[in-house]
Amino acid sequence: MYVCGPTVYSFAHIGNARPCVVFDVLARLLRRSFGLVYVRNVTDVDDKINEAALEEGVPIDVLTARYLAAFHEDMGSLGVLPPDVEPKATEHLPDIVTLVERLLEAGHAYVAKGHVLFSVPSFDDYGALSGRAQEDLIAGARVKVESYKRNPADFVLWKPSSANSVGWNSPWGYGRPGWHAECSAMVQAHLGETIDIHGGGLDLIFPHHENETAQSTCAYGVQRYCRYWVHNGLVDVSGEKMSKSLGNVLLVRNLLDEAPGEAVRLGLLTAHYRQPLDWNSAVLEDARQKLDKMYGALRNAGVTGPATGEPRSDPPQGLLEALEDDLNTPKALAELFGLVRRLNSASDPGARSRLAQDLRAGGWLLGLLQADPEAWFTGDRAVDDPGDEWIDARVHEREAMRCARNFAEADSIRDELASLGILVEDRAEGPRWRRARQ
């Protein structure tokens, strides 16, 4: 499986995070049945990268290293497991040059004014992936039609660079690769001429994946470049397209200041991956409440400590069937909540243990419920948080007041704790406290 990864010139936003989370779930699912090799590339040479590096006055490798490290940190906070291979475009320049040479030799490309361009009319099936006529594809590309192009739809495989800008020596002069050529070369280098699954956002179908298909099919003479295309829907913000011009770009690291990464991840899984996802102020709060209920069921069942790696037990059959049905995460989440209800109502210790185990095993496939249940409720401190020991002492003192039937003082302590964002839950086995969600 090959998934188009980040172009590292800025911090990741919630739209960048969605495919990472979606394909992380798919990879977890596939590994149950197949010897999966998961490749997610890094685009570390691009005109946007060049512009950002110029603005900051640093070399592109310094800029891309910084933002790749930030990307890894953010995705790790969302519980995204690393891919098996994470190739960088700049590490595959010889592969890209070889790809372009093959296309030239086969008559599918030509050189014009220092550029090497793919000849779209040379590939009869161009447009089949996106399902649009060629004239629509030309309009949809929103690319200025240069005079040196033989056909307006032809696209760049290699472009010239000025002497003082980013570039590499090639048979066609000093320059840099086209974005589409980078992915075709990295796919071939790590997975071969035909791959099973290719993933990415819906916005990549045209022109990126259409052009990838044309390049790889023509360069290697294969009948099929990819057996299955999987595209996730895009993320809107309060009903509007996310864009810098609207000022509504939501960075993952800013969302992580508002909520735990697991809540952000759950929010991304609430809609079917192929559908658009509208991110609004209610998404995170709803996700946190859902996780409170699930972790609460685990805690009440006596589960302690974080999970240690992939569970040995099989996930619940209903959840597995939901994910095997086109990765239906909303249905899979519903299966988890069914387990929560059964766990909360079970009285037999053996049944409770099995249901808790099932809940965690199902949660692992979705990348959820692997933290220490107690830590879920007692973590996430505010700046002025008094600390666990002080809270424990006040809760103990309140319980002593209740036992002495000094209810006024007990209520005063409860109110004091509530003012600090600490909620006390009175249960048959004794009081428990948790930090309220902000």
C-alpha positions as CSV (number, residue, x, y, z in Angstrom):
1,M,0.0,0.0,0.0
2,Y,1.3,3.4,-1.0
3,V,-0.2,6.6,0.5
4,C,0.7,10.1,-0.5
5,G,2.2,11.7,2.5
6,P,3.0,15.3,3.6
7,T,4.6,18.1,1.6
8,V,6.8,19.4,4.5
9,Y,6.8,23.2,4.3
10,S,4.4,24.0,7.3
11,F,2.7,22.4,10.2
12,A,0.1,19.7,9.5
13,H,-3.6,20.8,9.6
14,I,-6.6,18.6,10.4
15,G,-7.1,17.9,6.6
16,N,-3.5,16.5,6.5
17,A,-4.3,14.3,9.5
18,R,-7.4,12.6,8.1
19,P,-5.6,10.4,5.6
20,C,-2.9,9.5,8.1
21,V,-5.5,8.3,10.6
22,V,-7.7,6.6,7.9
23,F,-4.9,4.6,6.4
24,D,-3.4,3.8,9.8
25,V,-6.7,2.0,10.6
26,L,-6.7,0.3,7.2
27,A,-3.1,-0.8,7.7
28,R,-3.9,-2.2,11.1
29,L,-6.8,-4.1,9.6
30,L,-4.9,-5.5,6.6
31,R,-2.0,-6.7,8.8
32,R,-4.5,-9.2,10.3
33,S,-4.6,-11.1,7.0
34,F,-1.7,-10.0,4.8
35,G,2.0,-9.4,4.9
36,L,1.5,-5.7,4.3
37,V,4.3,-3.3,3.2
38,Y,3.0,0.2,3.9
39,V,4.8,3.1,2.2
40,R,4.0,6.7,2.9
41,N,6.2,9.2,1.1
42,V,7.5,12.6,2.0
43,T,7.5,15.4,-0.6
44,D,10.6,17.3,0.3
45,V,11.2,19.2,-2.9
46,D,8.4,21.4,-4.2
47,D,7.8,25.0,-5.3
48,K,6.0,25.7,-2.1
49,I,8.9,24.4,-0.1
50,N,11.3,26.5,-2.1
51,E,9.2,29.6,-1.5
52,A,8.9,28.9,2.3
53,A,12.7,28.3,2.6
54,L,13.4,31.5,0.7
55,E,11.1,33.5,3.0
56,E,12.7,32.0,6.1
57,G,16.2,32.3,4.7
58,V,17.2,28.7,5.3
59,P,18.2,25.8,3.0
60,I,15.3,23.5,2.0
61,D,16.8,20.6,3.9
62,V,16.7,22.6,7.1
63,L,13.1,23.6,6.5
64,T,11.9,20.2,5.5
65,A,13.7,18.5,8.4
66,R,12.0,20.8,10.9
67,Y,8.5,20.3,9.5
68,L,8.9,16.6,9.1
69,A,9.9,16.3,12.7
70,A,6.8,18.3,13.7
71,F,4.6,16.1,11.4
72,H,5.9,12.9,13.1
73,E,5.3,14.5,16.5
74,D,1.7,15.5,15.7
75,M,0.8,12.2,14.0
76,G,2.3,10.3,17.0
77,S,0.0,12.3,19.3
78,L,-2.9,11.0,17.2
79,G,-1.8,7.4,17.6
80,V,-0.7,7.0,14.0
81,L,1.8,4.1,13.7
82,P,4.8,4.8,11.4
83,P,4.7,3.2,8.0
84,D,7.1,0.5,7.0
85,V,8.9,2.8,4.6
86,E,8.9,6.6,4.4
87,P,10.8,7.6,1.3
88,K,11.8,11.1,0.5
89,A,11.7,12.5,-3.0
90,T,15.2,14.0,-2.7
91,E,16.6,10.5,-2.0
92,H,15.2,9.2,-5.2
93,L,16.6,11.5,-7.9
94,P,18.2,8.7,-9.8
95,D,14.9,6.8,-9.9
96,I,13.1,9.8,-11.1
97,V,15.7,10.4,-13.9
98,T,15.4,6.8,-14.9
99,L,11.6,7.1,-15.1
100,V,11.8,10.2,-17.3
101,E,14.3,8.5,-19.6
102,R,12.1,5.5,-20.1
103,L,9.1,7.7,-21.0
104,L,11.3,9.6,-23.5
105,E,12.6,6.4,-25.1
106,A,9.0,5.0,-25.4
107,G,7.7,8.2,-27.1
108,H,5.5,9.2,-24.2
109,A,7.5,12.4,-23.4
110,Y,9.4,15.2,-25.1
111,V,11.9,17.9,-24.3
112,A,10.9,21.6,-24.7
113,K,12.8,24.6,-23.5
114,G,14.6,22.7,-20.7
115,H,11.4,21.0,-19.6
116,V,10.5,17.4,-20.1
117,L,6.8,16.9,-20.5
118,F,4.5,13.9,-20.6
119,S,2.5,13.7,-23.9
120,V,-1.1,13.1,-22.7
121,P,-2.4,12.2,-26.2
122,S,0.1,9.3,-26.2
123,F,-1.9,7.5,-23.5
124,D,-5.4,6.5,-24.7
125,D,-6.7,5.8,-21.2
126,Y,-5.8,9.3,-19.8
127,G,-8.8,10.5,-17.8
128,A,-10.1,7.0,-16.9
129,L,-9.3,7.3,-13.2
130,S,-11.1,10.7,-12.7
131,G,-13.8,9.8,-15.2
132,R,-13.8,13.1,-17.0
133,A,-13.3,14.2,-20.6
134,Q,-9.9,15.5,-21.5
135,E,-11.2,19.1,-22.0
136,D,-12.6,19.0,-18.5
137,L,-9.3,17.8,-17.2
138,I,-7.4,20.6,-18.8
139,A,-9.8,23.2,-17.3
140,G,-9.6,21.4,-13.9
141,A,-5.8,21.5,-13.8
142,R,-5.8,25.3,-13.4
143,V,-2.3,25.4,-14.8
144,K,-1.2,28.1,-17.2
145,V,-0.8,26.7,-20.7
146,E,2.8,27.4,-21.8
147,S,3.6,27.9,-25.5
148,Y,6.1,25.1,-25.5
149,K,3.5,22.5,-24.7
150,R,2.3,20.4,-27.7
151,N,-1.0,19.8,-26.0
152,P,-2.5,21.9,-23.2
153,A,-3.0,18.8,-21.0
154,D,0.7,17.8,-21.2
155,F,2.4,17.9,-17.7
156,V,5.9,18.4,-16.4
157,L,8.2,15.5,-15.6
158,W,11.3,17.6,-15.1
159,K,11.7,21.4,-15.0
160,P,14.7,23.7,-15.2
161,S,16.0,25.6,-12.1
162,S,17.9,28.9,-12.1
163,A,21.6,28.7,-11.1
164,N,20.9,30.1,-7.6
165,S,17.8,28.0,-6.8
166,V,17.2,24.4,-5.8
167,G,18.1,21.8,-8.4
168,W,20.1,18.8,-9.5
169,N,22.1,18.0,-12.6
170,S,20.3,15.8,-15.2
171,P,20.5,14.8,-18.8
172,W,18.3,17.8,-19.5
173,G,20.2,20.3,-17.5
174,Y,20.1,21.7,-14.0
175,G,16.6,21.3,-12.6
176,R,14.2,19.6,-10.4
177,P,11.5,16.9,-10.7
178,G,7.8,17.3,-11.3
179,W,5.6,16.4,-8.3
180,H,3.8,13.5,-10.1
181,A,7.1,11.9,-11.3
182,E,8.3,11.8,-7.7
183,C,5.5,9.4,-6.6
184,S,5.7,7.1,-9.6
185,A,9.5,6.7,-9.1
186,M,9.1,6.0,-5.3
187,V,6.3,3.5,-5.9
188,Q,8.4,1.6,-8.4
189,A,11.5,1.7,-6.2
190,H,9.8,0.3,-3.1
191,L,6.7,-1.7,-4.3
192,G,7.3,-2.5,-8.0
193,E,5.6,-1.7,-11.2
194,T,2.1,-2.6,-10.1
195,I,0.8,-2.1,-6.5
196,D,-2.2,-3.4,-4.7
197,I,-3.5,-0.2,-2.9
198,H,-2.9,3.5,-3.5
199,G,-4.4,6.0,-1.1
200,G,-4.7,9.7,-0.6
201,G,-7.1,12.5,-0.4
202,L,-10.0,13.0,-2.8
203,D,-8.3,16.2,-4.1
204,L,-5.4,14.1,-5.4
205,I,-7.4,12.1,-8.0
206,F,-6.8,14.8,-10.6
207,P,-4.3,15.7,-11.6
208,H,-1.9,13.9,-9.3
209,H,-3.1,10.3,-9.4
210,E,-4.3,10.6,-13.0
211,N,-0.8,11.6,-14.0
212,E,0.9,9.0,-11.8
213,T,-1.2,6.3,-13.6
214,A,-0.2,7.6,-17.0
215,Q,3.5,7.8,-16.2
216,S,3.8,4.4,-14.6
217,T,1.6,2.6,-17.1
218,C,3.6,4.0,-20.0
219,A,7.0,3.8,-18.4
220,Y,6.8,0.1,-17.5
221,G,4.3,-1.2,-20.0
222,V,2.0,-2.6,-17.4
223,Q,-1.7,-3.4,-17.9
224,R,-2.6,-1.9,-14.5
225,Y,-0.7,0.5,-12.3
226,C,-2.8,0.1,-9.2
227,R,-5.4,-2.6,-8.3
228,Y,-7.4,-0.5,-5.8
229,W,-7.6,3.2,-5.4
230,V,-8.8,4.5,-2.0
231,H,-9.5,8.2,-1.5
232,N,-10.7,9.8,1.7
233,G,-13.1,12.8,1.7
234,L,-12.0,16.3,2.6
235,V,-12.4,18.2,5.9
236,D,-14.5,21.3,6.0
237,V,-14.6,23.7,8.9
238,S,-18.0,24.8,10.1
239,G,-19.4,24.1,6.6
240,E,-16.7,26.0,4.8
241,K,-13.7,24.9,2.8
242,M,-10.5,25.2,4.9
243,S,-8.2,27.8,3.4
244,K,-5.7,30.4,4.4
245,S,-7.7,33.1,2.8
246,L,-10.6,32.4,5.1
247,G,-8.3,32.1,8.1
248,N,-9.9,28.8,9.2
249,V,-6.9,26.4,8.8
250,L,-6.9,24.2,11.9
251,L,-3.4,23.0,12.8
252,V,-3.2,19.7,14.5
253,R,-0.9,21.0,17.2
254,N,-3.4,23.8,18.1
255,L,-6.1,21.2,18.4
256,L,-3.9,19.2,20.7
257,D,-3.8,22.2,23.0
258,E,-7.6,21.9,23.3
259,A,-7.9,18.1,23.7
260,P,-6.0,14.8,23.9
261,G,-4.8,13.4,20.6
262,E,-7.1,10.4,21.1
263,A,-10.1,12.8,21.0
264,V,-8.9,14.4,17.8
265,R,-8.4,10.9,16.3
266,L,-11.9,9.8,17.3
267,G,-13.3,12.9,15.8
268,L,-11.7,12.0,12.5
269,L,-13.2,8.6,12.5
270,T,-16.8,9.6,13.2
271,A,-17.6,10.0,9.5
272,H,-17.1,7.3,6.8
273,Y,-13.7,7.9,5.2
274,R,-15.2,8.5,1.7
275,Q,-17.5,11.2,3.0
276,P,-16.7,14.8,3.7
277,L,-16.1,15.6,7.4
278,D,-17.4,18.9,8.8
279,W,-15.1,19.9,11.7
280,N,-16.8,22.3,14.1
281,S,-16.6,23.3,17.8
282,A,-18.8,20.3,18.8
283,V,-16.6,17.6,17.3
284,L,-13.9,17.6,20.0
285,E,-16.3,17.9,22.9
286,D,-18.4,15.0,21.6
287,A,-15.3,12.9,21.1
288,R,-14.1,13.5,24.6
289,Q,-17.5,12.6,26.1
290,K,-17.5,9.4,24.1
291,L,-14.0,8.5,25.3
292,D,-15.1,9.4,28.9
293,K,-17.8,6.8,28.7
294,M,-15.6,4.1,27.1
295,Y,-12.7,4.7,29.5
296,G,-15.2,4.9,32.4
297,A,-16.5,1.4,31.5
298,L,-12.9,0.1,31.5
299,R,-12.1,1.7,34.8
300,N,-15.3,0.4,36.4
301,A,-14.4,-3.0,35.2
302,G,-11.1,-2.9,37.1
303,V,-8.8,-2.3,34.1
304,T,-5.5,-0.7,35.1
305,G,-2.5,0.5,33.3
306,P,-2.0,1.2,29.6
307,A,-2.3,-1.5,27.0
308,T,1.0,-3.1,25.9
309,G,1.2,-3.4,22.2
310,E,-1.2,-5.2,19.9
311,P,-3.7,-7.3,21.7
312,R,-3.4,-11.1,21.6
313,S,-7.2,-11.6,21.5
314,D,-9.3,-11.2,18.4
315,P,-11.4,-8.0,18.1
316,P,-15.2,-8.4,18.3
317,Q,-16.6,-10.0,15.2
318,G,-19.2,-7.2,14.6
319,L,-16.5,-4.5,14.7
320,L,-14.2,-6.6,12.4
321,E,-17.1,-7.0,9.9
322,A,-17.8,-3.3,10.0
323,L,-14.2,-2.4,9.2
324,E,-14.0,-5.1,6.5
325,D,-17.0,-3.5,4.9
326,D,-15.2,-0.6,3.2
327,L,-13.7,0.6,6.5
328,N,-17.0,1.6,8.0
329,T,-15.6,3.4,11.1
330,P,-19.0,4.8,12.2
331,K,-20.4,1.3,12.4
332,A,-17.3,0.1,14.1
333,L,-17.6,2.8,16.8
334,A,-21.3,1.8,17.3
335,E,-20.0,-1.7,17.9
336,L,-17.7,-0.4,20.6
337,F,-20.5,1.4,22.3
338,G,-22.6,-1.7,22.2
339,L,-19.7,-3.4,24.2
340,V,-19.7,-0.5,26.6
341,R,-23.4,-1.0,27.4
342,R,-22.9,-4.7,27.9
343,L,-19.9,-4.2,30.1
344,N,-21.7,-1.6,32.3
345,S,-24.6,-4.0,32.8
346,A,-22.6,-7.2,33.3
347,S,-22.4,-8.4,36.9
348,D,-20.4,-11.7,36.5
349,P,-16.6,-10.9,37.0
350,G,-15.6,-13.3,34.2
351,A,-18.0,-11.8,31.7
352,R,-16.8,-8.3,32.7
353,S,-13.2,-9.3,32.1
354,R,-13.9,-10.8,28.7
355,L,-16.0,-7.7,27.6
356,A,-13.3,-5.3,28.8
357,Q,-10.7,-7.4,26.8
358,D,-13.0,-7.2,23.7
359,L,-13.4,-3.5,24.2
360,R,-9.6,-2.9,24.2
361,A,-9.0,-5.3,21.3
362,G,-11.6,-3.6,19.2
363,G,-10.2,-0.2,20.3
364,W,-6.8,-1.1,19.1
365,L,-7.9,-1.6,15.5
366,L,-9.2,1.9,15.6
367,G,-6.2,3.3,17.5
368,L,-8.3,4.0,20.6
369,L,-8.6,3.0,24.3
370,Q,-5.0,1.9,24.8
371,A,-4.2,4.4,27.6
372,D,-4.4,3.8,31.3
373,P,-8.2,4.4,32.1
374,E,-7.3,6.1,35.4
375,A,-4.8,8.4,33.7
376,W,-7.4,9.4,31.1
377,F,-9.5,10.9,33.9
378,T,-6.8,12.3,36.2
379,G,-4.5,13.6,33.5
380,D,-4.9,16.7,31.3
381,R,-4.1,19.2,34.1
382,A,-4.7,22.9,33.9
383,V,-1.9,25.4,34.7
384,D,-3.2,26.1,38.2
385,D,-4.1,22.4,38.9
386,P,-3.4,21.6,42.6
387,G,-2.0,18.1,41.9
388,D,-3.1,14.6,42.5
389,E,-1.9,14.3,46.1
390,W,-3.8,17.4,47.2
391,I,-6.9,16.3,45.4
392,D,-6.7,12.8,46.9
393,A,-6.4,14.3,50.4
394,R,-9.4,16.7,49.9
395,V,-11.6,13.8,48.5
396,H,-10.6,11.7,51.5
397,E,-11.4,14.6,53.9
398,R,-14.8,15.1,52.2
399,E,-15.6,11.4,52.6
400,A,-14.7,11.6,56.3
401,M,-17.1,14.6,56.6
402,R,-19.9,12.5,54.9
403,C,-19.3,9.6,57.2
404,A,-19.5,12.0,60.2
405,R,-22.8,13.3,58.6
406,N,-21.3,16.8,58.3
407,F,-22.9,17.2,54.9
408,A,-22.5,21.0,54.8
409,E,-18.7,20.7,55.1
410,A,-18.7,17.8,52.6
411,D,-20.6,19.9,50.1
412,S,-18.2,22.8,50.6
413,I,-15.3,20.6,49.7
414,R,-17.1,19.3,46.7
415,D,-17.8,22.9,45.6
416,E,-14.2,23.8,46.1
417,L,-13.0,21.0,44.0
418,A,-15.6,21.7,41.3
419,S,-14.3,25.3,41.1
420,L,-10.9,23.9,40.3
421,G,-12.4,21.7,37.6
422,I,-12.3,18.5,39.7
423,L,-15.5,16.4,39.6
424,V,-16.2,13.8,42.4
425,E,-18.2,10.7,41.6
426,D,-19.8,8.9,44.6
427,R,-19.9,5.2,44.0
428,A,-20.7,2.1,46.1
429,E,-17.1,1.2,46.4
430,G,-16.1,4.7,47.4
431,P,-15.6,8.2,45.7
432,R,-13.6,8.7,42.6
433,W,-12.6,12.0,41.1
434,R,-11.7,13.2,37.6
435,R,-10.7,16.4,35.9
436,A,-13.6,18.0,34.1
437,R,-13.1,18.5,30.3
438,Q,-12.5,22.1,29.3
